[in-house]
Amino acid sequence: LSDGRVLYMSEDIIAPFERRSFRRAYDIPVLPLKKESVDDTVMENAYLRVKVNPDGSMSLIDKDTGREVFEDSGNHLFLFKDIPPYWDAWDISIAHEKHGKRLIPEKVTKIEWGPLREAVRVTYKLEGSSIIQIYTLTRESRRVDVETTIDWHMRRTMLKAEFPLRLLSRSASFDLGCGYIQRSTHCNRTTDQAMFEVPGHRWVDMSEFGFGTSILNNGLYGYSVRQNKISLTLLRSPIFPDFLSDEGQHCLVYSIFPHDGASLLPTVKETDLLNRPLFVLDGELDSFPEKVLTFSHGSDTLKLMSLKRCREGGFVVRICETLGRRGTTTLRCALPFDQVFLSNALEEPLEELKSEYGHVELEHSPFCLITLIFR
């Protein structure tokens, strides 16, 4: 890769809690990088075709449908004056969009042509600050990642990335970690007008029948949706209570993920891949530990939120239902246990559940949060 690392793709699926050992074959040559280019800024794999434009924006075609994802182009960076009437660090003025400035990059360069990944770097310079964005597309990926490094020294200024989508939807969905909420994309009512900035966690999605687009991220929490446009708030710089808010260097990643629009499940799964990458440990091991906790269930919409030791012995598993499905699932635990209890959030047992051969039958309701104690 352009940063000196080596990229390797395993053809086998690695299951949750599974361990794999890889050895680098030093006798196999690593494919060299070509020289940087400012002319060819197209990236392509079996699913997507991406072109990074001279103005720093991107055009994206979903090959399965042949559709252009954006109205014209997407990922427009804007700076806005951020001077709310009260409470600098907590409020955003509803009139801030009247004072926006589109950023134009200093340079757009293709920096990687590898068989497993392509990358284009976009560099911005502005008023003592700088932004470097690297668009990356890997061979088997259905999303485009935008790796962003910002050296930030602004005051009372807000940075946003805007995505005008080529679709029609009356609402957008926002991740809440254990579920999601929906907000209108129109301003027909005063309540809709007041929701010009929406808090959310790892993704926002806008879909119509047969097609949708999600914007994923690894640690940003402010969105705006108006008509067919999604805006992602990247940085703010209020001066109260901290005059140096967000001062310095920031590294963040957000992604554009087109899908078939039928369900939010692909969005949730792809977001987990972005936010929960595999742990890679470099070194030598004589052998793996014999006992490793493996825990699984039979529902696509249940998510393992946490797994930890219990104060009174055993371990605690916390699960949530993410997409509003009711049902029954079988939980499987590879380590031996004698009892399993359904508990409240304070880890106080409420009732004992039946278990057999390491399996526990569990009913769940939409958006539920379940805490289990295994002893």
Order of alpha helices (4+ residues) and beta strands (2+ residues): beta-beta-beta-beta-beta-beta-beta-beta-beta-beta-beta-beta-beta-alpha-beta-beta-beta-beta-beta-beta-alpha-beta-beta-beta-beta-beta-beta-beta-beta-beta
